[in-house]
Amino acid sequence: MQMIRLLYISTARAPLLSAELDGILRVSRRNNRAVGVTGLLVVGGRRFLQALEGPEAAVVATFERIRADPRHFAVVILGRSTITERQFGDWSMGYQPGAALGVEASVAADVQALIAPIDDPVVHAYFHQFALQHAA
Ligand SMILES: Cc1cc2nc3c(=O)[nH]c(=O)nc-3n(C[C@H](O)[C@H](O)[C@H](O)COP(=O)(O)O)c2cc1C
């Protein structure tokens, strides 16, 4: 079965409360585990950067559901590629809270640690830049 990785960015309609983010993560981890999707979600202010990877059909179905979620908008795909190995295999959905939770000073360092094992240079660069932008 062909695997793909999809990377997108989006903007929350309104700043999300941490309880709402917790809810999204709980549902995401349950759903993703059931269909073999893994990934990483980084939140910086109202911006989301998320990577989804796994069997193509599962990633596409998951992404179409996420794209239709009214809690965010301006969903833009930054990259989609066929992969042979996962980069986020340990996480049904890894998560790094950003400025929304008031820990902005440590976001860059925390994201650097999370993305250190990512060997796809494009994916790595997007997360790196995102962390820098939301660190101030
Ligand atoms: C930024 C963002 C990221 C999300 N990521 C996922 C995800 O990785 N997997 C998932 O199943 N749902 C994710 N969701 C939630 C979906 O949009 C949708 O609410 C959910 O999949 C519905 O699941 P349910 O039918 O089991 O209630 C995300 C939502 C947002 C706003």
The ligand as an ORCA input file, in Angstrom:
! r2SCAN-3c Opt
* xyz 0 1
  C      -6.032     21.933     13.159
  C      -6.842     20.672     13.195
  C      -6.200     19.437     13.094
  C      -6.935     18.250     13.124
  N      -6.283     17.052     13.002
  C      -7.001     15.906     12.955
  C      -6.345     14.649     12.769
  O      -5.123     14.547     12.641
  N      -7.138     13.544     12.719
  C      -8.486     13.581     12.851
  O      -9.125     12.546     12.785
  N      -9.116     14.759     13.059
  C      -8.415     15.922     13.117
  N      -9.060     17.102     13.321
  C     -10.502     17.075     13.638
  C     -11.334     16.897     12.400
  O     -11.481     18.138     11.749
  C     -12.740     16.362     12.783
  O     -13.347     17.218     13.723
  C     -12.666     14.979     13.373
  O     -11.819     14.151     12.621
  C     -14.060     14.343     13.458
  O     -13.921     13.101     14.084
  P     -15.207     12.264     14.573
  O     -16.049     12.078     13.338
  O     -14.616     10.987     15.096
  O     -15.860     13.088     15.636
  C      -8.343     18.303     13.282
  C      -8.983     19.549     13.383
  C      -8.249     20.728     13.347
  C      -8.948     22.041     13.467
*
